[in-house]
């Protein structure tokens, strides 16, 4: 897994690093899992205990459709999206969610590329069409 590190002290500098170790316990105070990263520090700007934002990235050998997580509706133990075709044609479509990362959900089946999904207030449309 690769990662980008941006410190509060140097917000314009992006440090590229790699995950060295993932600890398998969750800190009861912070409710976070700790990781150890390796980051090149040739200019010696990085110091212990600096505040930073770490963004992890990893590649998978799969291509999937990504939609805003807000567009995915969980009901009846299944995932659904509202596919917008036109004002008079909105379809409730069952989808399989492969993984959710932040505000993005990756769909493994149920949608085709370039289909439009309703990403805001879709639950209201879902309720109206499916009650």
C-alpha positions as CSV (number, residue, x, y, z in Angstrom):
1,X,0.0,0.0,0.0
2,X,1.3,3.4,-0.9
3,X,0.5,6.6,0.9
4,X,0.7,10.3,0.9
5,X,1.6,12.3,4.0
6,X,0.9,16.0,4.4
7,X,1.9,17.7,7.6
8,X,0.3,20.7,9.2
9,X,3.7,22.4,9.4
10,X,4.4,21.9,5.7
11,X,1.0,21.7,3.9
12,X,2.4,22.2,0.4
13,X,4.8,19.3,0.7
14,X,3.5,15.8,-0.1
15,X,5.6,12.9,1.2
16,X,5.2,9.5,-0.5
17,X,5.7,6.5,1.7
18,X,4.7,2.9,2.3
19,X,3.0,1.0,5.0
20,X,5.6,-0.9,7.0
21,X,3.3,-2.5,9.6
22,X,-0.4,-2.6,10.5
23,X,-1.0,-3.2,14.2
24,X,-3.9,-5.6,14.9
25,X,-5.4,-3.8,17.9
26,X,-7.6,-0.7,18.3
27,X,-6.6,2.0,20.7
28,X,-9.6,2.2,23.2
29,X,-9.0,6.0,23.7
30,X,-8.8,7.1,20.0
31,X,-10.9,4.2,18.5
32,X,-8.2,4.0,15.8
33,X,-5.9,1.2,14.5
34,X,-2.3,2.2,14.3
35,X,0.1,1.7,11.4
36,X,3.8,2.3,11.0
37,X,4.9,4.0,7.8
38,X,8.2,4.5,6.1
39,X,8.7,7.9,4.6
40,X,11.8,9.3,3.0
41,X,13.0,12.3,5.0
42,X,16.0,13.5,3.1
43,X,15.5,17.2,4.1
44,X,15.0,16.2,7.8
45,X,11.8,18.3,8.0
46,X,9.7,15.5,9.5
47,X,10.0,15.2,13.2
48,X,8.5,12.8,15.8
49,X,4.9,13.5,16.9
50,X,4.2,15.9,14.0
51,X,0.5,16.3,13.2
52,X,-0.2,14.9,9.7
53,X,-2.9,13.7,7.3
54,X,-2.2,10.3,5.8
55,X,-4.0,9.1,2.7
56,X,-3.7,5.4,1.9
57,X,-4.0,4.1,-1.6
58,X,-3.9,0.6,-3.0
59,X,-4.5,-1.0,-6.3
60,X,-6.7,-3.9,-7.2
61,X,-6.8,-5.8,-10.4
62,X,-10.5,-5.1,-10.8
63,X,-12.3,-2.3,-12.6
64,X,-15.6,-1.2,-11.1
65,X,-18.1,1.5,-11.2
66,X,-17.7,4.1,-8.5
67,X,-20.7,6.0,-7.1
68,X,-21.1,8.4,-4.2
69,X,-21.9,6.4,-1.1
70,X,-24.9,8.7,-0.5
71,X,-26.5,7.2,-3.6
72,X,-26.6,3.7,-2.2
73,X,-29.7,2.7,-0.2
74,X,-29.7,-0.3,2.2
75,X,-33.1,-1.9,2.5
76,X,-34.4,-5.4,2.9
77,X,-30.9,-6.7,3.5
78,X,-29.9,-5.5,0.0
79,X,-28.3,-2.5,-1.7
80,X,-30.2,-0.3,-4.1
81,X,-29.6,2.7,-6.3
82,X,-32.0,5.0,-8.1
83,X,-31.1,5.1,-11.8
84,X,-32.1,8.3,-13.5
85,X,-33.1,7.8,-17.1
86,X,-35.3,11.0,-17.4
87,X,-37.8,12.9,-15.3
88,X,-40.4,10.3,-16.0
89,X,-38.3,7.2,-15.9
90,X,-36.4,6.5,-12.6
91,X,-35.6,2.9,-11.9
92,X,-34.9,1.2,-8.6
93,X,-32.0,-1.1,-9.2
94,X,-30.4,-3.7,-7.0
95,X,-26.6,-3.5,-6.9
96,X,-23.8,-5.4,-5.2
97,X,-21.4,-3.2,-3.3
98,X,-17.8,-4.5,-3.4
99,X,-16.4,-2.0,-1.0
100,X,-17.0,1.4,0.4
101,X,-14.0,3.7,0.8
102,X,-14.8,7.0,2.4
103,X,-17.6,8.7,0.4
104,X,-17.2,6.3,-2.6
105,X,-18.9,3.0,-3.1
106,X,-17.5,0.5,-5.6
107,X,-20.2,-1.5,-7.4
108,X,-19.4,-5.0,-8.5
109,X,-22.7,-5.6,-10.3
110,X,-26.0,-4.0,-11.1
111,X,-24.8,-0.8,-12.9
112,X,-23.3,-0.1,-16.3
113,X,-20.8,2.6,-17.2
114,X,-22.3,6.0,-17.7
115,X,-25.6,5.3,-16.1
116,X,-26.8,8.1,-13.9
117,X,-27.7,7.5,-10.2
118,X,-29.4,9.9,-7.9
119,X,-27.0,10.8,-5.2
120,X,-28.9,13.3,-3.1
121,X,-32.2,12.5,-1.3
122,X,-32.5,9.2,-3.3
123,X,-34.0,7.6,-0.2
124,X,-37.1,9.8,-0.6
125,X,-37.6,8.7,-4.2
126,X,-36.9,5.1,-3.3
127,X,-39.6,5.2,-0.5
128,X,-42.1,6.9,-2.8
129,X,-41.6,4.4,-5.7
130,X,-41.3,1.2,-3.6
131,X,-44.0,1.5,-0.9
